[in-house]
Amino acid sequence: MNILVGTRIALRALRANPLRSVLTMLGIIIGVGAVIAMVSVGAGAQERVAEQIRALGSNLIIVLPGSVWSSGIRMGLGSRPTVTEDDARAVAREVPAIQSVAPVRRGTGQVIIGNQNWASVIQGTTPDLEETRQWAAASGRWFTQEEVEGAAKVVLVGQTVVANLFGGGDPVGQVIRVRETPLTVIGVLERKGQSNWGQDQDDTVVIPLTTAKKRVLGPSHPRADSVNVITVRVRDGENMKAVEEEMRQLLRQRHRLQAYQEDDFWIRNLSEMLQAEEESSRILTMLLAAIASVSLLVGGIGIMNIMLVSVTERTREIGLRMAVGARGRDILTQFLVEAVTLSLIGGIIGIVMGLVGSYAIAYLAAWRTLINAQAILLAFGFSATVGIFFGFYPARKAALLNPIEALRYE
């Protein structure tokens, strides 16, 4: 008996008991749907982390000022102005594995144009921030080193600032006031989105470092050359941990710290942190898929149970078919095809349910999902494997029946 004939016989047998067939497929439907939905949720989380890595920039190390002790109380990160522009220049000059370095002095203040105003983050930096953060101008241009040296009254604005002050239009060439200092907009930064700690990176204005010191943020800092952060981009292929340690030794030497003294600065490897988060998301996706796969096993056990009942109910039919010439492998094929058919139909319905569930989660829970074609194929293939695995024993039991005893069965 060929597969086509076996399939027709199997479908006819399944149609004879539609309710039982549907209940048998239910485990497979739930299992396949759950696998697709859970993998989609996990893949969405992974993609979100990948976007954060791309937005922040790979191969990044940041240097932050240390904390200070006051009357036995340790103040917060950055409370001690120990990191300077000279440190940034020394790091760029003496650590060969570094591609670019950008010191940043930060503050907050009102950005005003006409009767519109918006509170934003102010960053004073150098043109190297463009390469370090891979943050190009969507329109206009970045300021030059000559403009930094001349403390030019120029500014680049982030997408959030544009949306709130200019209604999404192109502000290049217009004059805005940043902390009451008039500055000409020379560029609009590309969209970066949220950082992994939830900060809107587009809610910012970027000005030359000397302009920040002399005109905008100067009085708020106790040291003229101190900065809030040094952002460092390491060349591709370099050992990030080794570069981090080399930077630490250089800064300790520059700050004249003895071996028994703690660092008066903090170094953070952002790429490592985000990659660890991505790995956690990947493990979560695998865990969700593994949990959902349990439903497929339960569905397979259900198929085996129903097929065993079917063999018992159809014992006389099996004996009659054998009596008129059917061989054991024909009976094996028939029951195996029935089991696989149940699994495949359940798998197809499960795929539809999984896709609907994924879109429902994205819509109702505002949770990003990402449909994974490989997960769909894997779930469908696994459902067919479940049918073969759990259907083989009942099929083999039917094929080994003695025709004479099968005909006597009541």
DANORHU-V415852 format. One record per pair of residues at least 24 apart in sequence whose C-alpha atoms are under 7 Angstrom apart, sorted by the first residue. I is the first residue (numbers start at 1). GAP is how many residues later the second one is. D is the distance in Angstrom with one decimal. If there is no record, write none. Layout:
BEGIN
i->I gap->GAP d->D
i->I gap->GAP d->D
END
This chain:
BEGIN
i->1 gap->329 d->5.6
i->6 gap->327 d->6.6
i->6 gap->328 d->5.0
i->6 gap->331 d->6.6
i->7 gap->330 d->6.0
i->10 gap->324 d->6.3
i->10 gap->327 d->6.4
i->10 gap->328 d->4.7
i->24 gap->278 d->5.9
i->24 gap->279 d->5.7
i->24 gap->282 d->6.9
i->25 gap->274 d->7.0
i->25 gap->317 d->6.0
i->25 gap->318 d->6.5
i->25 gap->321 d->5.0
i->26 gap->273 d->7.0
i->26 gap->320 d->6.9
i->27 gap->268 d->6.1
i->27 gap->269 d->6.3
i->27 gap->271 d->6.2
i->27 gap->272 d->3.7
i->28 gap->268 d->5.3
i->28 gap->271 d->4.8
i->28 gap->315 d->6.4
i->28 gap->318 d->5.4
i->28 gap->319 d->6.2
i->28 gap->322 d->7.0
i->28 gap->355 d->6.7
i->29 gap->317 d->4.9
i->29 gap->318 d->5.8
i->29 gap->320 d->6.0
i->29 gap->321 d->4.0
i->30 gap->265 d->6.6
i->30 gap->320 d->6.2
i->31 gap->261 d->6.0
i->31 gap->262 d->6.0
i->31 gap->264 d->4.3
i->31 gap->265 d->4.5
i->32 gap->264 d->6.8
i->32 gap->315 d->6.0
i->32 gap->318 d->4.9
i->32 gap->319 d->6.2
i->32 gap->322 d->6.9
i->32 gap->347 d->5.6
i->33 gap->317 d->4.5
i->33 gap->318 d->5.6
i->33 gap->320 d->5.3
i->33 gap->321 d->3.7
i->34 gap->258 d->5.3
i->34 gap->320 d->6.2
i->35 gap->254 d->5.3
i->35 gap->257 d->5.1
i->35 gap->258 d->6.2
i->35 gap->344 d->6.8
i->36 gap->318 d->5.2
i->36 gap->339 d->6.1
i->36 gap->340 d->6.2
i->37 gap->317 d->5.1
i->37 gap->318 d->6.8
i->37 gap->320 d->6.0
i->37 gap->321 d->4.9
i->38 gap->250 d->5.7
i->38 gap->251 d->6.0
i->39 gap->246 d->5.8
i->39 gap->249 d->6.9
i->39 gap->250 d->5.9
i->39 gap->336 d->6.9
i->40 gap->318 d->6.5
i->40 gap->329 d->5.0
i->40 gap->330 d->4.8
i->40 gap->331 d->5.1
i->40 gap->332 d->6.3
i->41 gap->327 d->6.8
i->41 gap->328 d->4.7
i->41 gap->329 d->6.6
i->42 gap->239 d->6.6
i->42 gap->242 d->6.6
i->42 gap->243 d->4.4
i->43 gap->242 d->6.8
i->43 gap->326 d->6.6
i->43 gap->327 d->5.5
i->44 gap->324 d->5.2
i->44 gap->325 d->4.3
i->44 gap->326 d->4.7
i->45 gap->236 d->6.3
i->45 gap->323 d->7.0
i->46 gap->232 d->5.9
i->46 gap->235 d->5.5
i->46 gap->236 d->6.5
i->49 gap->229 d->5.8
i->52 gap->143 d->5.9
i->52 gap->144 d->6.0
i->53 gap->221 d->6.3
i->55 gap->137 d->5.1
i->55 gap->138 d->6.8
i->56 gap->77 d->6.6
i->56 gap->139 d->6.8
i->57 gap->76 d->5.6
i->57 gap->77 d->6.4
i->58 gap->213 d->5.5
i->59 gap->174 d->5.7
i->59 gap->175 d->5.3
i->59 gap->212 d->5.6
i->60 gap->172 d->5.7
i->60 gap->173 d->4.8
i->60 gap->174 d->6.4
i->60 gap->209 d->6.3
i->60 gap->210 d->5.7
i->60 gap->211 d->5.8
i->61 gap->170 d->6.1
i->61 gap->171 d->5.1
i->61 gap->172 d->6.5
i->61 gap->206 d->7.0
i->61 gap->207 d->5.7
i->61 gap->208 d->4.6
i->61 gap->209 d->5.9
i->62 gap->167 d->6.7
i->62 gap->168 d->5.6
i->62 gap->169 d->4.6
i->62 gap->170 d->5.9
i->62 gap->205 d->5.8
i->62 gap->206 d->5.3
i->62 gap->207 d->6.6
i->63 gap->166 d->5.6
i->63 gap->167 d->5.0
i->63 gap->168 d->6.6
i->63 gap->202 d->6.9
i->63 gap->203 d->5.7
i->63 gap->204 d->4.6
i->63 gap->205 d->6.5
i->64 gap->164 d->6.4
i->64 gap->165 d->4.9
i->64 gap->166 d->6.7
i->64 gap->201 d->5.7
i->64 gap->202 d->5.0
i->64 gap->203 d->6.4
i->65 gap->163 d->6.6
i->65 gap->199 d->6.8
i->65 gap->200 d->4.6
i->65 gap->201 d->6.2
i->66 gap->198 d->4.6
i->66 gap->199 d->4.0
i->66 gap->200 d->5.9
i->67 gap->197 d->7.0
i->81 gap->145 d->5.9
i->82 gap->144 d->6.9
i->82 gap->182 d->6.7
i->82 gap->183 d->6.8
i->83 gap->143 d->5.7
i->83 gap->144 d->6.0
i->84 gap->141 d->5.4
i->84 gap->142 d->4.2
i->84 gap->143 d->5.4
i->85 gap->140 d->5.8
i->85 gap->141 d->6.4
i->85 gap->142 d->6.6
i->88 gap->142 d->6.4
i->91 gap->156 d->6.7
i->97 gap->137 d->6.0
i->97 gap->138 d->5.8
i->97 gap->141 d->6.6
i->97 gap->146 d->6.8
i->98 gap->135 d->6.1
i->98 gap->136 d->4.4
i->98 gap->137 d->5.7
i->99 gap->134 d->5.6
i->99 gap->135 d->5.3
i->99 gap->136 d->5.1
i->100 gap->28 d->6.5
i->100 gap->31 d->6.9
i->100 gap->32 d->5.7
i->100 gap->132 d->6.0
i->100 gap->133 d->5.4
i->101 gap->27 d->6.3
i->101 gap->31 d->6.4
i->101 gap->129 d->7.0
i->101 gap->130 d->5.8
i->101 gap->131 d->4.6
i->101 gap->132 d->6.4
i->102 gap->24 d->6.1
i->102 gap->26 d->5.4
i->102 gap->27 d->5.1
i->102 gap->30 d->6.7
i->102 gap->128 d->5.8
i->102 gap->129 d->5.2
i->102 gap->130 d->6.5
i->103 gap->124 d->6.4
i->103 gap->126 d->6.0
i->103 gap->127 d->4.3
i->103 gap->128 d->6.2
i->104 gap->123 d->5.7
i->104 gap->124 d->6.0
i->104 gap->125 d->5.3
i->104 gap->126 d->6.1
i->105 gap->104 d->7.0
i->105 gap->122 d->4.7
i->105 gap->123 d->5.0
i->105 gap->124 d->6.8
i->106 gap->122 d->6.1
i->107 gap->110 d->6.7
i->109 gap->69 d->6.9
i->109 gap->70 d->5.7
i->110 gap->68 d->6.1
i->110 gap->69 d->5.7
i->111 gap->65 d->6.8
i->111 gap->66 d->5.7
i->111 gap->67 d->4.7
i->111 gap->68 d->6.6
i->112 gap->64 d->5.7
i->112 gap->65 d->5.0
i->112 gap->66 d->6.5
i->113 gap->63 d->5.0
i->113 gap->64 d->6.4
i->116 gap->49 d->6.0
i->117 gap->48 d->6.6
i->118 gap->47 d->7.0
i->120 gap->83 d->5.8
i->120 gap->84 d->5.4
i->121 gap->82 d->6.4
i->121 gap->83 d->4.6
i->121 gap->84 d->6.3
i->122 gap->82 d->5.8
i->122 gap->83 d->5.1
i->122 gap->84 d->6.1
i->123 gap->82 d->6.2
i->123 gap->83 d->4.8
i->123 gap->84 d->6.2
i->124 gap->82 d->5.9
i->124 gap->83 d->4.9
i->124 gap->84 d->5.2
i->124 gap->85 d->4.1
i->124 gap->88 d->5.1
i->125 gap->82 d->6.4
i->125 gap->83 d->5.3
i->125 gap->84 d->4.3
i->126 gap->82 d->5.9
i->126 gap->83 d->5.9
i->132 gap->99 d->6.9
i->132 gap->100 d->6.4
i->132 gap->101 d->5.2
i->135 gap->54 d->6.8
i->135 gap->55 d->6.5
i->136 gap->53 d->6.2
i->136 gap->54 d->6.0
i->137 gap->50 d->6.0
i->137 gap->51 d->5.4
i->137 gap->52 d->4.4
i->137 gap->53 d->5.5
i->138 gap->50 d->5.6
i->138 gap->51 d->5.4
i->138 gap->52 d->4.8
i->139 gap->48 d->5.5
i->139 gap->49 d->5.3
i->140 gap->32 d->6.3
i->140 gap->46 d->5.6
i->140 gap->47 d->4.0
i->140 gap->48 d->6.4
i->141 gap->45 d->6.0
i->141 gap->46 d->4.9
i->142 gap->45 d->6.3
i->148 gap->60 d->5.0
i->148 gap->61 d->6.4
i->148 gap->62 d->5.9
i->149 gap->61 d->6.8
i->151 gap->57 d->6.5
i->151 gap->59 d->5.0
i->151 gap->60 d->4.4
i->152 gap->59 d->6.4
i->153 gap->30 d->4.7
i->153 gap->31 d->6.3
i->153 gap->58 d->6.8
i->154 gap->29 d->5.0
i->154 gap->30 d->4.7
i->154 gap->31 d->5.9
i->154 gap->32 d->6.3
i->154 gap->53 d->6.3
i->155 gap->28 d->6.1
i->155 gap->29 d->6.0
i->155 gap->30 d->4.9
i->155 gap->31 d->6.0
i->155 gap->50 d->6.6
i->155 gap->51 d->5.7
i->155 gap->52 d->4.7
i->156 gap->29 d->5.8
i->156 gap->30 d->5.9
i->156 gap->31 d->4.7
i->156 gap->32 d->5.5
i->156 gap->33 d->6.6
i->156 gap->49 d->5.7
i->156 gap->50 d->5.1
i->156 gap->51 d->6.5
i->157 gap->30 d->6.6
i->157 gap->31 d->5.0
i->157 gap->32 d->6.0
i->157 gap->47 d->6.2
i->157 gap->48 d->4.4
i->157 gap->49 d->6.3
i->158 gap->30 d->6.0
i->158 gap->31 d->5.1
i->158 gap->44 d->4.6
i->158 gap->45 d->5.6
i->158 gap->46 d->5.2
i->158 gap->47 d->6.0
i->159 gap->29 d->7.0
i->159 gap->30 d->6.6
i->159 gap->32 d->6.0
i->159 gap->43 d->5.2
i->159 gap->44 d->6.9
i->160 gap->42 d->5.3
i->160 gap->43 d->4.9
i->161 gap->42 d->5.7
i->161 gap->43 d->6.8
i->179 gap->37 d->6.4
i->181 gap->35 d->6.7
i->300 gap->86 d->5.5
i->300 gap->87 d->6.5
i->300 gap->90 d->5.7
i->301 gap->89 d->6.6
i->303 gap->36 d->6.7
i->303 gap->87 d->6.7
i->303 gap->88 d->6.9
i->304 gap->86 d->5.2
i->304 gap->87 d->5.6
i->304 gap->90 d->6.7
i->307 gap->84 d->7.0
i->307 gap->87 d->5.9
i->308 gap->86 d->5.2
i->311 gap->83 d->6.9
i->311 gap->87 d->6.0
i->315 gap->91 d->5.4
i->315 gap->94 d->6.7
i->316 gap->90 d->5.2
i->316 gap->91 d->4.9
i->316 gap->93 d->6.1
i->318 gap->88 d->6.9
i->319 gap->84 d->4.3
i->319 gap->85 d->6.7
i->319 gap->87 d->4.6
i->319 gap->88 d->5.0
i->320 gap->87 d->6.4
i->322 gap->81 d->5.9
i->323 gap->80 d->6.3
i->328 gap->71 d->4.5
i->328 gap->72 d->6.6
i->329 gap->70 d->6.5
i->331 gap->67 d->6.6
i->331 gap->68 d->5.2
i->332 gap->63 d->4.8
i->332 gap->64 d->5.6
i->332 gap->66 d->6.7
i->332 gap->67 d->5.1
i->335 gap->60 d->4.9
i->336 gap->52 d->6.6
i->336 gap->55 d->5.6
i->336 gap->56 d->6.0
i->336 gap->59 d->5.6
i->339 gap->48 d->5.1
i->339 gap->49 d->6.8
i->339 gap->52 d->5.1
i->340 gap->44 d->5.8
i->340 gap->47 d->4.4
i->340 gap->48 d->5.8
i->343 gap->40 d->5.5
i->343 gap->41 d->5.6
i->343 gap->44 d->5.2
i->344 gap->39 d->6.4
i->344 gap->40 d->5.7
i->347 gap->33 d->5.4
i->347 gap->36 d->5.8
i->351 gap->25 d->6.7
END
